[in-house]
Amino acid sequence: MASTTVRLPGVLRPAIGGVREVSVNGTTVREAVEDLCRQHPTLTVRLFDEDGHLRRHVLCVHNGATTRLDDELALADGDELAILPAVSGG
């Protein structure tokens, strides 16, 4: 199982104890994000809707490229994920 670093922006850091990044395990992006939510359950409602889908306004970036949780993209040791809530308004 790959060890992946997940980085979160300031708005989500209180849910992970105020740190900038955490280490998670998983063989896919989805598994890594699920492990993140297991470690920090308060993130679940911020990232996922009631049907278990990643919220529309949440962006997942794998090694600098935007990805989707359902792509089943395989992770390797040392990969990096960033979870970013999109900013919108009008």
N, C-alpha and C positions, 0 to 999 in steps of 0.2 A: 504494500500500500504506500502510495506516494505521500511525502510530507510537503505541504504547500503553505506558503505565506499568504495570508489574506490581509489586505490593507483596507481600512475604513476611514472615511472622511470624518471631520470633527463632529458633525451632527449625529453620527451613529456611535461615536466612541464611548459615550456614557454607558451604553448597553454592554460594552466589553471591558468595563473597568477603567476607561479613560486612556487606554493604550492605543497606539497607532496601528499596530499589526498583531496578529496572532497566528499561530501555527495550527493547521488542521490536517486531517488525514482523509484520503479518498482516492479512488482510482479514476473518477470522472469529476468534472466541474460540479455537477449536481451533488455527488456524494460529499465533496469538500464543503459546499455551502450547507448541506444538511448537518455535517459534523460541526460546523461553526454554530449553527442554531442549537444543536445539542449541548454544546459547551456554554452557550449564552442564550438561553431560551427567550429572553425579552426581545431578541432580534427577530424572532419568527414572525410576529405580527407586523413588524416594520418592513420585512422583506417579502412575505408571502400573503396571498389572499386566503379567504376561508376555504377555497377549493384546493389549496396547496400549490397554486401557480405563482411564479414570481410576479410581483406587482408590476404594472405597466411602467411606472416611473423609476424602476430600479434597473440600473445598467450593470452588467457583469463584464469585466475586462480580464482576459487571460493573456499574460505575457505581452501586454500592450495592444491586444486586438479584441474588439468587442465580440462576445460570444453569447450563446443562449444556453440555458440550463438543460434543455432537452436535446442538445446536439450530441450528448454522450462523448464529448471530447475527452480523450484520455489524458491524464496528468502524469508528469514525471517528477521525481524528487527535485526540489528547488524551484518549481514553477511558482509564479506569483499570480494572485487574483486580486482585483480591486472591485469592491462593491460600492457603487455610486448611485445615490438618489438623484434623478434628473431634476433640473431646475426649470420651472416653466411659469408662465404667468401671462397676463395680457392687459 
